Amino acid sequence: MQTVDASQQLAAKSACQASAQFMRVTILPNATSDIQTITVDLDPTFSGAVTNSSAFTGPFAAVCTNGVVQCDANSFNNCHYKQWQAQAGVGNVGLGEVSPEQLGACYCFNNSCGNNLLWVNSGKVLNDLGSGIALELNKLYPRLSVGRSDQLDAVTLVYYGQNAACGTDSSPEQYYSHAQDLAAAGVAAQNQPGTVASFIASTPAAAATSVQSVQCAINRSVGLDEVSRDGILSLLSMTRGQWLASAASMPPGTPACDPSNCINFIVGDPVSRTYIGNKSVCSVFGDSALLSVARPDRIVSAKLLETAFDDYGQVWVGDSLAFTSNPTWTSTGAFPSNYCELGRNTFTYPGSDLTGLFTSAATTLKIQERSAVFDTGDGAAYLQVRVNPGCQLGAETLTDGCTAEENNAKCGVWEEWVDGVQTVKDGLTTGLAPLPSAHTLSGNTCSLSTGNRNWWTTTRTYQCATGSSTYDFSDALKRRETVTTSLDATSGNYTDRVTNPDGTITSPNGTVTLPPPQATSCQQTCKTRTARPGDAVGLSGPQSALNATGVGWTFHYKNCTAASVCPVDPGEEVVSACDCQSNFAQAAAMMQTIRMVKEDQTCSQ
C-alpha cells in the first residue's frame, strides 16, 4: 500500500490466505424424507484435515434459519424446536431446545408435508442448515470469514473461508461483543508509533480532511398499559346510594359480578320514603352520583338493570335520558301532571345497554335518578358496569438519536450494530441481520410479551468530515466515463481523455486486449433403456423359477452426435433426449438405495 503521491508506503495484508474449506455439513435422509442425521465437520484452523466433528440424530422434519424441528418420523407431531448454539467446550455447535417463537422461517420437508420435498429441495435445506451453523460458529471463531459454499452432492455442502488471524492486531476478539470499545481502541492505536492506525492518521489525506467519529442510537420501545379497575372507573361523589354494592343489595337475577373487573352500584334508595311532597302538586326529587371515567376505552359494558320508583321516575346518564316510567315525561323539567300519586313502588327491569354513554363520556359522568312524588315517595336505579383491567400493549415509539447525522451530507455510517448483530463494518454492509425477537414487559401485577419485532436497538458510528479535502478527482472521473462509454466490447477499441501539462485536453484512441469469450458448449448426453427379464432379488429358489413374466430395464447413458442425435441401438428407447444434463443426484440416490437394500438382507446357512 502507498499514498497517492507515493511518498509513503506500508506493508499490509488485505487477506490472510487463499480461501480454504473449513466446514462440511452432511445430511442422511431416511425413507420418510426426514433427516435422520446431521453431521458437522470442522477445520477451523485450516489445517487441511477435520479436527472437530459433531453428529445430531433426528428425525428432523423441518429446518429454520437458526435451527431445526424434531418430530415423530413421517409426521409433524410431538415436535421439539431446537436452536443452533455455540458450545465453547467442544469447539462446535450444539442443539438446544427453545420455544417455537425463537426460531425463524421454518418449513417442513418430510412426507407428511408433501412428496419427496427433501430430495427436490436438498440444496435449499443444506444452505439453510449451513448458514445457521456458520452464523453461530462466528461466536466461537470471530476471525473466521466465510467466503462461499459449494454443494458437493444432494446430501453434502462445504463452506470455504479465511482466517483473519495473520495480522499484527492484538486480540480483536475482545471487541466482537463489545463494539462500543472500538472507538477508544482506535484512538489509543493512533497515538502508538509504528501501528497501522498511526501511519494512516499521519498521511496527507488524513491530515487534509479531519474526520470526527460520532456515536448514536435508534431505539424502539413498546409501552405497558397497566391499569386497575378503579383506574378505569371510580366514584367521585354520591348524594344517596351504594357504590360497590353487594350481591344481596342488587335485584334478584343480577348477573354475577367479579369485584376485580365489575362494579355494581345503586343511585338513590327505594325503601326509605325520604321524598316528601306537598299533596297539592307533583314535586320532583332526585339523587345522583358523579363518576370519574379515566379510561373509557377499557369499559366493556354498562347496563341499567332495574328501577324502583314511588311514584314516577327517570334515569339520566349525562345528558341522555336512559329511562322514564311515563312516556310523556322526557325532559329535565317538572312532571307533566299536577297529580302523580300511585301509592306504591313500581319495579321495572329495562336491562338497557348504556355502554355507548359511558365510553363516549368525558373525564366525568353524572348518573341521576329523578322521582315525581305527590305525597311521599322514593326512587332508585341499579346499574352494573364491567371493565377490562390488567396489562395491554401500549404505544410503540421510535427514538431516533441519529437524525442530525442522517441529514448531514458530510457524515456516513461507518459501523452499525442491530440488536447485537453487526450489519455495517468499515462502511460496508455485512449482509447479516438479526432475527425478529420479543421483549417481556413487567408491571406491578402482570407481564406481557411484545411479540416479535424485526429490531429493537440500532447503534451506529458515523464518520463526519469536519474539513474539505485538497484532492480533486473530477478529472479522473471524466476520463473514466469517456473510456467506459466508448469501449467496443468486440474489438477492444476505445477513446481516451487526457489532460496535458499545459491544460489542453486530447482524445487519443487506444486498444485493449479483451479476455476470450467463455465456452458455453457442453458434451450433450442422452439416456436410453433396454427391456430385460425381471429379477426377484432376496427370494429363495432357483433363479430360473423366479419372476418369469416380470420386466426389468437396463439403462444406458450415451454421448450425442454433433447434430444432437441420440445413437439408439435396436431394441432401445430414448428416456431423456440430448441435453447438458447432470445425473449425479439420481446416481447418488440409486447408490444409497442399493446400500440400504444390502443392509436389509439377511444371509444364513
Sequence and secondary structure as in RCSB ss.txt:
>XXXX:A:sequence
MQTVDASQQLAAKSACQASAQFMRVTILPNATSDIQTITVDLDPTFSGAVTNSSAFTGPFAAVCTNGVVQCDANS
FNNCHYKQWQAQAGVGNVGLGEVSPEQLGACYCFNNSCGNNLLWVNSGKVLNDLGSGIALELNKLYPRLSVGRSD
QLDAVTLVYYGQNAACGTDSSPEQYYSHAQDLAAAGVAAQNQPGTVASFIASTPAAAATSVQSVQCAINRSVGLD
EVSRDGILSLLSMTRGQWLASAASMPPGTPACDPSNCINFIVGDPVSRTYIGNKSVCSVFGDSALLSVARPDRIV
SAKLLETAFDDYGQVWVGDSLAFTSNPTWTSTGAFPSNYCELGRNTFTYPGSDLTGLFTSAATTLKIQERSAVFD
TGDGAAYLQVRVNPGCQLGAETLTDGCTAEENNAKCGVWEEWVDGVQTVKDGLTTGLAPLPSAHTLSGNTCSLST
GNRNWWTTTRTYQCATGSSTYDFSDALKRRETVTTSLDATSGNYTDRVTNPDGTITSPNGTVTLPPPQATSCQQT
CKTRTARPGDAVGLSGPQSALNATGVGWTFHYKNCTAASVCPVDPGEEVVSACDCQSNFAQAAAMMQTIRMVKED
QTCSQ
>XXXX:A:secstr
 B TTSS B    S SS  EEEEEEEEEE TTS EEEEEEEE TT  SS  EEEEEEEEEEEE SSEEEE STTS
S S EEEEEEEETTTTEEEEEEE GGGS S EE STTTSTTHHHHTHHHHHHHHHHHHHHHHTTT TTEEEEEEE
EEETTEEEEEEEE TTSS   GGGGSS GGGHHHHHHHHHTSTTSHHHHHHTSHHHHHS EEEEEEEEEEEEEEE
EE HHHHEEEEEESSEEES  GGGS TT     TTTEEEEEEEESSS  EE  SSS EEEEEEEEEEES GGGEE
EEEEEEEEEESEEEEEETTEEEEESSTT  SSS  SSS    SS EEE   EE HHHHHT  SEEEEEEEEEESS
EEEEEEEEEEEE  EEEEEEEEEEETTHHHHT TTEEEEEEEETTEEEEETTEE S     B  EEE SS EEE 
  BS SEEEEEEEEE S  S   HHHHHHHHHHHHH  TTT EEE  EE TTS EE  EEE             E
EEEEEEEE   TT  S GGGS SS EEEEEEEEE  TTS     TTEEEEEEEE    HHHHHHHHHHHHHHHHH
     
